[in-house]
Amino acid sequence: MNGMNRLDIKQLRVLQSLLDLKNLSQVARKMGLTQQAISEQLRKLRDLFDDRLFIRQGNSMVATPKALSMQQPIDDILKQLEVLLEPEVFTPQTYKGVFTISATDYATQALLPQLFHITRREAPDLKLIVRDFALDNINQLIAAGELDLLITFPEFIPDNLSYVTLFEEQHLCITGYKNELATEILTLAQIAAHPQLVVSPSRANLRGSHDQWFAEKGLKRNIVMSVPSFSAVPDILHTTDMIAFYPARLLPNSKVKEITVEALPPTFKVIAAWHPRTNDSGIHRWLIEQLRNL
């Protein structure tokens, strides 16, 4: 171990060049050093390996058996070091690995089918795992490497994660296709008073994401039902008299129709988030780029 601490890459390159060129001045020119500097490196190598390594014979340096025995191992070591220093070139077609995505119910429907269509075509050996969005322990899971990417909303992620906005989404007001509501534009007061269904994936309660928006207008919503996923909404509205606010990207759906209202709630951002340690990961950057293109 003491010998390892005294050996550096420059000395291995000097030794390799001496074995190839067998001339101190030529090695010095090749490495951009003085002949004195090469001689000093050779002195250190002789001391390290307890062998003369090269013997001067006229203008040439003749390698000892010890030096000759090290030629192939040194070539191999330096080639491996060059490979380590080469920049990563990510190629989806040849990538093999497992990638875990945590996605909200909305993202699973709105984005993942299209993303998986791309990955199966362009990265056939990539294996994907999709997990439910676990709001309470995101930081722990992503720090431990159990999650690679989150597809969610900005307010759901810790401040220490990197993220990119994929797009902005709009909630539209919908009801069952057969429900007969007024054909004119409905006021927000009329909407607030009507029985409503909300989606609450992380908390089982009768609260919706637009409660504050209605409250700012002096209105309280008549929320009568809560479900954990957007996928259940069309079926429920189709068989009841309720209305709901529903993401535009999940429409059209044959079981529901849009209601025209005097104003729509603010748009919201959909993001992809990841741990900063994977900022330079080829597979992360490629998948995020595919999501942005969608």
Secondary structure, 3 states (H helix, E strand, C coil): CHHHHHCCHHHHHHHHHHHHHCCHHHHHHHHCCCHHHHHHHHHHHHHHHCCCCEEEECCEEEECHHHHHHHHHHHHHHHHHHHHHCCCCCCHHHCCEEEEEEECHHHHHHCHHHHHHHHHHHCCCEEEEEEECCHHHHHHHHHCCCCCEEEECHHHCCCCCEEEEEEEECEEEEEECCCCCCCCCECHHHHHHCCEEEECCCCCCCCCCCHHHHHHCCCCCCEEEEECCHHHHHHHHHCCCCEEEEEHHHCCCCCEEECCECCCCCCEEEEEEECHHHCCCHHHHHHHHHHHHC
